[in-house]
Every structure is written in C-alpha cells, then in structure tokens.
C-alpha cells in the first residue's frame, strides 16, 4: 500500500513528515531519508491498529497543488 506524505523543514532544522490521509500520523528525522523511514513505520503501525480494531483504513486521496501568494 502506498501513501502520499508531505515533507517540510521544521524550525529546529529537522525534516517533518506527515501522512495527511492518516489523521495524526506525523514524524520527523534529521534527513529526508530518516524522516521517510520514520513516517513509514508510524503509518504502518497506525494502519495495523486500525485493522486490529476492525476500523476502516482511510483511502489515500491526498492531492497536491501549488498556489502563488
């Protein structure tokens, strides 16, 4: 299963990673690679808990867009 994640640099210099389709799933790392590794683990555990509880695993309907400001 693939999920879209958002990566951005936090104020402390760490890379923040969020999985928008999985409410509350957020992680971080010193590098993009570490943040991706950590968010993959967090998302996998979140999905496992949802399944164990018999809950619906949300579909990934994340859409990215750019705006000019």
N, C-alpha and C positions, 0 to 999 in steps of 0.2 A: 504494500500500500504506500502510495506516495502522498506527501503533504507539502503544501507551499509554506515557506517560512519567511519571515521578514527579519533582516539583519540590519542593525544600525549601531553606531558607536555611542556608548554612554558617556556621561560627563567624566567618569573616572578613567576613561580610556578603554574599558572592556567592551567587547562586542556583545550586544544584546541580541537574543534570538527569540522570536515569538511565533507560535503556530496559531494564527487567528481562527482557524476552524475548530480548534480545541480550546474552549474557554479556560483561561487561567494557565495555560501551558506556556511558560517563559523560562529562559535560562540565559546563561552568559558564558563567556570564555575570554581568555587573553588574546586569542587569534580567531579568525573566521572558522578555521578548521576545528578548533576546540569548541567554539560555540555551536557549530553544526553537530558535532559528536554529542554534546550535552543535550541539545534540544531533541535529537533523535531518541536518546534514552528517555527523556521526560515524556515525549509524545507516546512512545511505545508503552511505557508504564501506565499512562493515563488511559490509553485505549484498552489495555489489559484489565484495568479496574472497571471500566465501563462494561466490558463484556462479562466479567465475573459477576457483576451486579445485575446482569440482564438488561442493561440500558442500551439505548440506541447510540451507535458511534456516528457522530455527525459526518456528513459528506464534506469534502473539501471543495467549497465553492468560492474560494478566495479569488478575487480579481484585482490585478494591479493596474493602476493608472497613474499618469503624471499630470500635474497641474502647474500652470505658470502663475506665480504670485509676484 
